[in-house]
Amino acid sequence: MLAFDVVQRWLKASGYRVTYVRNVTDIDDKIIARALKNGESITSLTDRMIEALHQDADALGIERPTFEPRATEYVPQMLDMVRRLEDKGLAYRSPNGDVNYAVRNFPGYGKLSGKSLDDLRAGERVAVASSKQDPLDFVLWKSAKDSEPADTKWDSPWGVGRPGWHIECSAMSCELLGKHFDIHGGGADLQFPHHENEIAQSEGAFSKETGKPFVNTWMHNGFVRVNEEKMSKSLGNFFTIREVLKAFDPEVVRFFILKAHYRSPLNYSDAHL
């Protein structure tokens, strides 16, 4: 967030008109599981987490974006995109009720990450799910389970369900920035498959209309590392902004993070700070 805060500040300082969209995934399997565990609604959980996010970002001097869309507010746009992809032979309905993207039907798949379909297929070790024609295919619309709360389901031409993660970002960005825009950013881990899938979805749905690529420039920032390992919940080597700011001034933390090139990994330690 700090890296792209600097990008948008620099663009504005350079005289550009900037529309900065930072979207929020407020519906997915982990959110549903956490809400059920807590005994609260999806909205209650996500409202609380988004407010915590704003507090931390404000503490670090990160400017609010022009728009901060939530996925649940853009389901109609997602349904329209899935319908377009199905009409163009890029999506298919599965026996289990899901709608999947047919990766092999999109000629440009792999152009962002430099991965070829044959190489990806050769490295595939997971047996193809019965709902997919190819292991590389990904879910656009997930069929709802009876056990899931009512506020996690929407009606669709393919039955009651919810959007897949990748389609959320394509729909929100195309709606707020247009079907072709200048810069798309994110963490290095999103380049593949998430951003590759966004290209496939967005260009698959709209390239014949625009005649242009989905995005002009992709920017991927490096990871924060602890003891040369990526900071992550799964490794248990993470700590929060609030914990760090108890010990260090926000300007110091901001300067420390921004000393590294945005694409480079950043090795965090109290000693470095």
C-alpha positions as CSV (number, residue, x, y, z in Angstrom):
1,M,0.0,0.0,0.0
2,L,2.9,2.3,0.7
3,A,4.5,1.6,-2.6
4,F,1.4,2.5,-4.6
5,D,0.7,5.5,-2.4
6,V,4.0,6.9,-3.6
7,V,3.1,6.0,-7.2
8,Q,-0.2,7.9,-7.1
9,R,1.3,10.8,-5.2
10,W,4.1,11.1,-7.8
11,L,1.7,11.0,-10.7
12,K,-0.4,13.8,-9.2
13,A,2.7,15.8,-8.4
14,S,3.8,15.4,-12.0
15,G,0.5,17.0,-13.2
16,Y,-1.5,13.9,-14.2
17,R,-5.2,13.5,-13.4
18,V,-5.2,10.3,-11.3
19,T,-8.1,8.0,-10.6
20,Y,-6.9,5.5,-7.9
21,V,-9.0,2.4,-7.3
22,R,-8.1,0.1,-4.4
23,N,-10.7,-2.7,-4.3
24,V,-11.8,-4.8,-1.4
25,T,-12.6,-8.5,-1.5
26,D,-15.4,-8.7,1.0
27,I,-16.6,-12.2,0.1
28,D,-14.6,-15.4,-0.1
29,D,-14.3,-18.8,1.6
30,K,-12.1,-17.6,4.4
31,I,-14.3,-14.7,5.2
32,I,-17.4,-17.0,5.3
33,A,-15.5,-19.4,7.6
34,R,-14.4,-16.6,10.0
35,A,-17.9,-15.1,10.2
36,L,-19.4,-18.4,10.9
37,K,-16.8,-19.1,13.6
38,N,-17.4,-15.7,15.2
39,G,-21.2,-16.0,15.0
40,E,-21.5,-12.7,13.1
41,S,-22.7,-11.6,9.6
42,I,-20.3,-11.2,6.7
43,T,-21.1,-7.4,6.6
44,S,-20.3,-7.0,10.3
45,L,-16.9,-8.8,9.9
46,T,-15.9,-7.0,6.7
47,D,-17.0,-3.5,8.0
48,R,-14.8,-4.1,11.1
49,M,-11.8,-5.2,9.1
50,I,-12.0,-2.4,6.6
51,E,-12.2,0.2,9.4
52,A,-9.1,-1.4,11.0
53,L,-7.4,-1.2,7.6
54,H,-8.2,2.5,7.3
55,Q,-6.8,3.2,10.8
56,D,-3.5,1.5,10.0
57,A,-3.2,3.2,6.6
58,D,-4.0,6.6,8.0
59,A,-1.4,6.1,10.7
60,L,1.2,5.5,8.0
61,G,0.1,8.6,6.0
62,I,-1.4,6.6,3.2
63,E,-3.9,8.7,1.2
64,R,-7.4,7.3,0.7
65,P,-8.0,6.1,-2.9
66,T,-10.4,7.8,-5.2
67,F,-12.6,4.8,-5.0
68,E,-12.6,1.8,-2.7
69,P,-15.2,-0.6,-4.2
70,R,-16.4,-3.7,-2.4
71,A,-16.9,-6.9,-4.4
72,T,-20.4,-7.4,-3.0
73,E,-21.5,-4.1,-4.6
74,Y,-20.5,-5.2,-8.1
75,V,-22.1,-8.6,-8.5
76,P,-24.3,-7.5,-11.5
77,Q,-21.1,-6.4,-13.4
78,M,-19.5,-9.8,-12.6
79,L,-22.6,-11.7,-13.9
80,D,-22.5,-9.6,-17.1
81,M,-18.8,-10.4,-17.6
82,V,-19.4,-14.2,-17.0
83,R,-22.3,-14.1,-19.5
84,R,-20.1,-12.4,-22.1
85,L,-17.3,-15.0,-21.6
86,E,-19.8,-17.8,-21.9
87,D,-21.3,-16.3,-25.1
88,K,-17.8,-16.2,-26.6
89,G,-16.9,-19.8,-25.8
90,L,-14.5,-18.8,-23.0
91,A,-16.6,-20.1,-20.1
92,Y,-18.5,-23.3,-19.5
93,R,-20.9,-24.7,-17.0
94,S,-19.7,-27.6,-14.9
95,P,-21.8,-30.6,-13.6
96,N,-21.4,-29.3,-10.0
97,G,-23.0,-25.9,-10.9
98,D,-19.8,-23.9,-11.1
99,V,-18.9,-21.8,-14.2
100,N,-15.3,-22.1,-15.2
101,Y,-13.0,-20.2,-17.5
102,A,-11.6,-22.3,-20.4
103,V,-8.0,-21.2,-20.3
104,R,-7.0,-23.0,-23.5
105,N,-9.6,-21.1,-25.5
106,F,-7.8,-17.7,-24.8
107,P,-4.8,-17.5,-27.1
108,G,-2.8,-14.9,-25.0
109,Y,-2.8,-16.8,-21.7
110,G,0.6,-16.6,-20.1
111,K,1.7,-13.3,-21.7
112,L,2.1,-11.4,-18.4
113,S,3.9,-14.1,-16.5
114,G,5.8,-15.6,-19.4
115,K,4.4,-19.0,-18.7
116,S,3.3,-21.3,-21.5
117,L,0.3,-23.5,-21.2
118,D,2.4,-26.6,-22.1
119,D,4.9,-25.9,-19.3
120,L,2.1,-25.3,-16.8
121,R,0.4,-28.4,-17.8
122,A,3.6,-30.4,-17.5
123,G,4.1,-29.2,-14.0
124,E,0.5,-29.9,-12.9
125,R,0.5,-32.4,-10.1
126,V,-3.0,-32.0,-8.9
127,A,-5.6,-34.3,-10.5
128,V,-8.1,-32.4,-12.5
129,A,-11.3,-31.7,-10.6
130,S,-14.3,-33.4,-12.1
131,S,-15.9,-30.0,-12.5
132,K,-13.0,-28.7,-14.8
133,Q,-12.2,-29.6,-18.4
134,D,-8.5,-28.7,-17.7
135,P,-6.6,-28.3,-14.4
136,L,-5.6,-24.8,-15.4
137,D,-9.2,-23.6,-15.8
138,F,-10.4,-21.4,-12.9
139,V,-13.8,-20.6,-11.3
140,L,-15.8,-17.6,-12.4
141,W,-19.0,-18.4,-10.5
142,K,-19.1,-20.8,-7.6
143,S,-22.3,-22.8,-6.8
144,A,-23.6,-22.1,-3.3
145,K,-23.6,-24.8,-0.6
146,D,-26.8,-25.2,1.5
147,S,-24.7,-24.7,4.7
148,E,-23.6,-21.2,3.6
149,P,-25.3,-18.1,5.0
150,A,-27.9,-16.3,3.0
151,D,-25.9,-13.1,2.7
152,T,-23.2,-15.0,0.8
153,K,-25.4,-16.0,-2.1
154,W,-26.8,-14.3,-5.2
155,D,-29.2,-15.5,-7.9
156,S,-27.6,-16.0,-11.4
157,P,-28.5,-17.6,-14.7
158,W,-26.3,-20.5,-13.5
159,G,-28.1,-20.9,-10.2
160,V,-27.5,-19.5,-6.7
161,G,-23.9,-18.9,-5.9
162,R,-21.2,-16.3,-5.6
163,P,-18.3,-14.9,-7.7
164,G,-14.9,-16.4,-7.9
165,W,-12.0,-14.2,-6.7
166,H,-10.5,-13.4,-10.1
167,I,-13.7,-12.1,-11.7
168,E,-14.2,-9.6,-8.8
169,C,-11.2,-7.6,-9.7
170,S,-11.9,-7.5,-13.5
171,A,-15.4,-6.4,-13.0
172,M,-14.6,-3.6,-10.5
173,S,-11.7,-2.2,-12.5
174,C,-13.5,-2.3,-15.8
175,E,-16.5,-0.5,-14.2
176,L,-14.5,2.2,-12.5
177,L,-11.5,2.7,-14.7
178,G,-12.8,1.5,-18.1
179,K,-12.1,-1.6,-20.1
180,H,-8.6,-0.3,-20.9
181,F,-6.5,1.7,-18.4
182,D,-3.0,2.7,-17.6
183,I,-1.6,1.1,-14.5
184,H,-2.5,-2.1,-12.5
185,G,-0.6,-2.9,-9.4
186,G,-0.3,-5.5,-6.7
187,G,2.0,-7.9,-4.9
188,A,4.5,-10.0,-6.8
189,D,2.5,-13.1,-5.8
190,L,-0.5,-11.8,-7.7
191,Q,1.2,-11.8,-11.1
192,F,0.3,-15.5,-11.6
193,P,-2.3,-16.7,-11.6
194,H,-4.4,-13.8,-10.4
195,H,-3.4,-11.0,-12.8
196,E,-2.9,-13.5,-15.6
197,N,-6.5,-14.5,-15.1
198,E,-7.7,-10.9,-15.0
199,I,-6.2,-10.3,-18.4
200,A,-7.9,-13.5,-19.7
201,Q,-11.2,-12.4,-18.3
202,S,-11.1,-8.7,-19.3
203,E,-9.6,-9.1,-22.7
204,G,-11.7,-12.1,-23.4
205,A,-14.9,-10.1,-22.6
206,F,-14.0,-6.7,-24.1
207,S,-10.9,-6.7,-26.4
208,K,-13.0,-6.8,-29.6
209,E,-14.7,-3.7,-28.4
210,T,-11.6,-1.8,-27.3
211,G,-9.0,-3.2,-29.7
212,K,-6.5,-2.6,-26.8
213,P,-4.9,-4.5,-24.1
214,F,-6.5,-4.6,-20.7
215,V,-3.7,-2.6,-19.0
216,N,-0.8,-0.6,-20.3
217,T,1.6,-1.1,-17.4
218,W,1.8,-3.7,-14.7
219,M,3.6,-3.0,-11.4
220,H,4.3,-5.7,-8.8
221,N,5.9,-4.9,-5.5
222,G,8.3,-7.2,-3.6
223,F,7.6,-8.9,-0.3
224,V,8.4,-7.9,3.2
225,R,10.7,-10.5,4.6
226,V,11.7,-11.6,8.1
227,N,15.0,-13.5,8.4
228,E,15.1,-13.9,4.6
229,E,11.6,-15.5,4.6
230,K,8.4,-14.0,3.2
231,M,6.3,-12.6,6.0
232,S,3.1,-14.6,6.1
233,K,0.4,-15.9,8.5
234,S,1.1,-19.5,7.4
235,L,4.8,-19.2,8.6
236,G,3.7,-17.5,11.8
237,N,6.4,-14.8,11.3
238,F,4.2,-11.8,11.0
239,F,3.3,-8.8,13.2
240,T,1.0,-6.0,12.7
241,I,1.4,-2.3,11.9
242,R,0.0,-1.5,15.3
243,E,2.7,-3.5,17.0
244,V,5.4,-1.8,15.0
245,L,4.0,1.7,15.6
246,K,4.1,1.2,19.4
247,A,7.9,1.2,19.1
248,F,8.7,3.4,16.0
249,D,7.4,6.7,14.6
250,P,5.2,6.3,11.5
251,E,7.4,8.5,9.4
252,V,10.4,6.3,10.3
253,V,8.5,3.2,9.3
254,R,7.3,4.8,6.1
255,F,10.8,6.0,5.1
256,F,12.3,2.6,5.9
257,I,9.9,0.7,3.6
258,L,10.3,3.2,0.8
259,K,14.1,3.1,0.8
260,A,13.8,-0.2,-1.0
261,H,13.0,-0.3,-4.7
262,Y,9.3,-1.2,-5.0
263,R,10.0,-4.5,-6.9
264,S,12.7,-5.5,-4.4
265,P,12.1,-7.6,-1.3
266,L,12.4,-5.7,2.0
267,N,14.1,-7.4,4.9
268,Y,12.4,-6.2,8.1
269,S,14.1,-6.0,11.5
270,D,13.9,-3.7,14.5
271,A,17.7,-3.2,14.1
272,H,17.3,-1.9,10.5
273,L,14.6,0.5,11.7
